[in-house]
Amino acid sequence: MDSPRTLVIGAGLAGLTAARHLADEGHDVLIIEKSRSPGGRISTRRADGGEFDHGAQYMTSRTPELNAVVNRLAQSGVLAPWRPEGKDSSRPWWVGQPGMSALGKALAEGLDIRLRSRAVTIARTDGGYRAEVETAEEETYSISAKRIIVAIPATQAYALLSPVDPSFSGMTEVEMAPCWCAMIAFNAKLDAVPDLIRGEPSDILSFVSRNSSKPGRTGETFVLHASPEWSRAHLEDDKPSVTEAMLDAMQLMVAKDFMMPQPVHVGVHRWRYAQTRTPLGAPFIANADSSLLACGDWCIGARIEAAHQSGLAAARHIASL
């Protein structure tokens, strides 16, 4: 049984930020993550047609702490500015190279992290807590820790924490919206399609992005995000029907006089917890003695940088104890 001082559950940006700050402060930290790579929704999928950032499309930075991270990673080539045709913000948009997943991998360097490991339960012990963990191979083992930070979507975090401590009831007020994502590749450039299209509130699609317009990408690839409302209404639909609906919606958004060719690759992915709609309203949440904490973008808002702010706030609170 492992016994780190602090166990971080989840290697998205909030978990990685919290772990990095605590490790830099000299804390003994272990991270577990159920996916095969760190980064959470800052993710990239690769296929024959090219690369697809099927989660977060880009990141902005409004705080000095995140600015320092962005500047460091930009100097090393991990991040680069993205200036798509149709960019609708004056703020710099930063993307990972060669994919958004490069950000999570860079932030995880040097940290003690176990991938493909999912926390199943948390229980109190005399010295702190014990987390039961299941691997992708369906093997189980235990981790003991003095303190646990849960940095996963609010609904999942509450399911782990509520049986252990009643302090987390406020998390039930958090609302996170789902998102269906489609990944499409063509064998030639579609000149009639702009790099970026945002849908109207009543549209099926909220976002169409030429992923291949980002620096370091290959092919002619697009990422489509369905609106939260449509995604919720069709959350349990089968993938073929979702794919067809999203392709038809893209055709309508592109141009009435332009018929899109058949794609050479189509894939879809369902994010059950994609975007914060109703945040917690605090940078993190903790029990009375700060031995259990939860953090994530859902604490603050629907931006990548909110996850960084939340993870940093939680770690600074622990370091101050």
N, C-alpha and C positions, 0 to 999 in steps of 0.2 A: 504494500500500500504506500503510495507516494504521499509526502507531507510537505507541500510548499506552504509558505506563509500566506500567499494570496493566490487563489485560483480565479482566473478570468474565463468565463464561459461565453464564447463567441469571438471570432476574429474578424469582425467587420471593423470599420474605422473607429468606432467608439471603443471597442475592446482593445484594439491594437494601440490606440492612443493612451488609454489608461495603463496598459501593461508597459508601454515604453517609458512613460513618465515615472512609474513606480520602480522599474528596473534601473533607470538612471539615478534614482534616489537611493539605490542600494537595497531595495526590497527583493525578496525571493518570490518570483512570479512564474506561474505556469498557465498557459492558455490551452484550452481545448476548443476545437472547431469541427462541426459535423461534416463540412464540405471537404473537397479534396485540395482546396487552396484557400489562402487567406484573402480577405477583402469584402466578403459579404456581397451586397448588391453592387459593389464596384467591381464588375466582373466582365469577362470576355470569353466568348465561345469561338472556336475556330472550326471551319469546314472547308470543303474543297473550293467553294466560291470565294473565300476570303475570311476576314475576321469580323466579329460582331460584338460590339459593346451592348449587350442585351439588358444590362441594368442601368446604372447611372450613365448619362451621356457625357457629362462634363462636370467640372466643379468650379466654384468661385471661392473667393477668400475675402473675408471682411474683418478678421481679427489679426493682431500682431503675431500671435502664436502660430496660427495657420499660415500666415504670410511667410514666416521663417521656414516652415516646412516646404511650402511651395517653392520658395527661392532656392532652397538647397537641392530639391529634386529636379528643378528646372536646370540648374547648373550641371547636374550629373546626367541629364538627358532622359530621366524617367518621365518628366512632365514636359509638355510643349503647348503653346497657345493654339487654339482652334479658332479659325476665323471663317466660318461657313458663309456661303451666299445666303442672305436672309437673316443673318445674326441680328437679334432684336434686343440687345443689351449693350451698354457702353462698358460694362465690367469685363475684364479679361476672362475668357473661358479656357480652363486648363484640362488637358486630356493626357492619359498615360500613353507611353510608347513602349512596345508596338500595340498595346491595348490598355484599356482602363485597369485591367487586373494588375498591371505593372505597379500601380500605386500600393496596393495591398502587399504585394511581394516585397517591395522596397521597405515598407514600414515594419514588416515582420522580421527583417534581417537581424540576427543576433538574439532574438527572443526565443524562449523555450516554448515551443508550440507543438501540439499533437493534433494532426488533421484526421478527418474521418472518424472522429470521436464525439459522441453525443451524450450530454448529461441527461440522465433519465429521471433521477430523483436527488433531492438534497435532504439530509437528516442532521439533526443536532448530535453532537458528541460532547464528552466532558471537556475536550480541548478546543472545540470549535465546531466544525462541520465535516460531514462525509458526503461526497458526491458519488453516486453510482453512474458509471460510464459504460456506454455500449459502442463498440467499434463497428465499422462498416462490414466486418466479417462476422458480426453478431456475437463477438466475444465480450465479456463484461469484466470490469475491474473497478476498484474503489480509489478515490483520491481524498485524502484528508487535508484540511486547510483551516487556518485560523480565521480567514476572511474569504468571502466569495463575492465577486462582481459578476453580475449577469448582464451581458451586453448583447441581447438578442431582441427581436420584436416583442412589443409589450405583452401581447396575448400569450406568447410562449414563455416569457419571463415570469408572468404572473402565475402560470400553471406550475412552475418550479418553486416559486417563492411563497405563495399563499398557504400551502400546507405546513410550512415551517414557522411563519411569523405573520401575524395579522397586520403588520405595519404597511402592507403594500396594497391595501384596498383601493387607494386612489388611482391605481393603474387601470382599473376597470373603466374609467372615464376616457381613457385614450382610445382614439379611433385611427386605425390604419386602413387605407384603401388598397384593394388588389390591383394588379395590372397584367393583362395579357400582352406579351411581346411577340412580334413576328420578325424573323430574320430572313432577308431575301437577297439573293445574288442574281445578277444578269451577266451575260457574256459580252456585253458592249455597253458603253456609256450612254445613259439616257439624258441627252442634252436638254430635253424639254422639262425635266424635273429639277427643281431647285434643290439646294443642299439641305434646306430646312423649311418645314411647313408645320405650323401649329393649327390644330383644329379648333372649331367653335365648340362651346359647351354641349351642344346637341349632337355633335358628330360622334361617330364610332371611334375615330382615331383622335387622340389629343396631340400626337407628335409623330412626324415623319422626318427621319434624318438620313442623309447620305453618309453612312459610316465611313466610306472610303474617302471622303473629303478630309478626314482627320489625318494629321501627319503620321507617317510610318505605316499606313494601311495599304492593302493591295486589293485588286479586283474592283468590281462595281457593286457595292453592297449597301443595303438600306436596313434600318431598324425602325419598326413601327411600334408605337405604344398605344394601346387602346385606352379610352377614357376610363376613369375610375367607375363611373356609373355603368358603362357598358360591361366593363370587366366584372363588376359585382353581379350584374344580371346574368352573365354567361359564365360564371366562375366554374361551374361543373360541366360545361359543354365539352364534347369530344374535340380533339385537336383538329381533325379535318374540317369540321364545320366552322371552328374559330378561324382557321387559316383562310378558308374561302371568304368569310365575311370581311376579314381585315384586308385581303387583297382587293376585293371589290371596293372597299372604302378608300383605299389608296388610289385606285383608278379614278374615282369620283373627285378626289381632292386634287389630283395632278392637273388634268385638263380634259375637257369634254372632247376636244378634237385630236387627242393623242391617245392611241391605243398601246398600252404597255405590252411588250413582248412576253413570252413565257419565261419565267425565271428558271435558272439552272439549279437553284437551291432554294428551298423553303423550309424553315423550321419555326416552331413556336415554343414559348416558355411561359409558364404561369408563375407570377410572383404573387403569392397569397397576401403578403404584407409588404407593399411596395412604397407607399407614400403616406406620411403623417397628415391626417386631416384635422384631428383634434389633439393637440399636444398635452402633455402632463402639466406644463406651466412652471416647471422647475428644472434646473439643469441635471438633476439626478434625484433618486429617491433611496432612502436608507432606513434601516430599523433603528431602534433606540441607541444601541451601542456601536452603530456603524460597522457591524461585522457582516452584514448582508447589504449589498447595494445593487441597484439596477440603473443602467444608463443606456443611451441611444439617441438617435435623431428624434425619436418619438417624444422625448422629454421637451424638446425646444421647437422643432419645426421641420419642414419638408425639404431640407437641403443637406448636401453632403457635409458642409461645414458645421451644421448643427450636431452631427454625430461627433465631430472632433471636439467641439465645445463641451459636450456632455461628458465624454470620456475623460477629458482633461480636468473638468471640474470635480468629477468623482475621485480621480487620482490625487488631486491636490488636497481634497478633503481628507483622504486617508493619510497622506504624508504629513498633514498638520496635527494628527492625533498624538 
